[in-house]
Amino acid sequence: LGALPALAILITRCVLGGLFAGNVSAMLFSLLGGLLAMAVMIAVCSLASGEFRAKEVIALIVVLCGLCWVIFGLGGLGLSMTYFPYLRLTVGDPVARRLKARAMIARSFDFYARTMDRLGVMMIERGSLAQMRSLRGTIIIANHPTILDYVLTASMLPEMDCLVKASLRHNFFLKHVIRAADYMSNDGSLETLEEITRRLEAGENILIFPEGTRTRAGVPMKLKRGVAHAALRTGCRLAVVHIRSSHAWLNKDTQWYEIPAVRPSIRLTFEGMIDPKDYLREGEDGYSLASRRLTEAMRRELLKAAGREDEIEGKARGRRQN
């Protein structure tokens, strides 16, 4: 039984390796072996109880987690080969087409999230975001502790737009999904800022992670000012979402198969709204000073939601000393 964790990781990595290399026969052979091994591990896991997971249970969870990633990749390919071409042929209006594509992507992400939860890979709480579905022309800001943050947020907000890394436009599994949903690249260009402004004025909601990268534990939070500039230019409000991950997993410093011994959880919570007009001052030219105040307000709200008030007080003390 002690070899089961290593076996599970090996099988799952072979499945994913075959998938990413385009070797379908290798993927299917590895998947068949993985299913047989899974049957053995399920029998072992039936003896386990309690919240703490024995290494045999973790081995099963590794295989299930790998299976979820396979589902994710194949789901993107499936939509790219079926539903998205159908939309291009049947929906002439580009705005209506991308909204229909996003709605289908949201349903797919919802299925993926439910699968992860029901298979016992992790506990996911996201019901708080349902109250945001009536928002229009809003920038949604959130911290970014895991690789699943966008997936889980979009699963609850079907029409939401998003800024994505430019490199994802070349990802084999995601490039057609990004193109169908017409997501924008977070390249920081003036053209992107102008497109954000146009879409917000048209009533679209846009998810932006203002840190620009995944949140790292123990590293002071720093936000980019582009979000504040966009909010001030359009006058749109900001919706604050806090994402709490119970364990350091699926972040920038861990691999997907490094499963915690205790079942991890991710909770997404709508924390409230910020009005950028509150940070404008009479007599100021441009938005430079206002964007600093608004960026600091965003940082303060995200830190407060995360229970990191000491960082807020520490920065305030530093300003007073200077």
Sequence and secondary structure as in RCSB ss.txt:
>XXXX:A:sequence
LGALPALAILITRCVLGGLFAGNVSAMLFSLLGGLLAMAVMIAVCSLASGEFRAKEVIALIVVLCGLCWVIFGLG
GLGLSMTYFPYLRLTVGDPVARRLKARAMIARSFDFYARTMDRLGVMMIERGSLAQMRSLRGTIIIANHPTILDY
VLTASMLPEMDCLVKASLRHNFFLKHVIRAADYMSNDGSLETLEEITRRLEAGENILIFPEGTRTRAGVPMKLKR
GVAHAALRTGCRLAVVHIRSSHAWLNKDTQWYEIPAVRPSIRLTFEGMIDPKDYLREGEDGYSLASRRLTEAMRR
ELLKAAGREDEIEGKARGRRQN
>XXXX:A:secstr
 TTHHHHHHHHHHHHHHHHHHT HHHHHHHHHHHHHHHHHHHHHHTT  SSB  HHHHHHHHHHHHHHHHHHHHH
HHHHHHTHHHHHHHH   HHHHHHHHHHHHHHHHHHHHHHHHHTTS EEE GGGGGGTT  S EEEE   STTHH
HHHHTT TT EEEE GGGGG TTTHHHHHHHT EE    HHHHHHHHHHHHTT  EEE TTSS   TTS     T
HHHHHHHHHT  EEEEEEEESSS SSTTS TT   SB  EEEEEEEEEE GGGG  TT  SSHHHHHHHHHHHHH
HHHHHTT HHHHHHHHHHHHH 
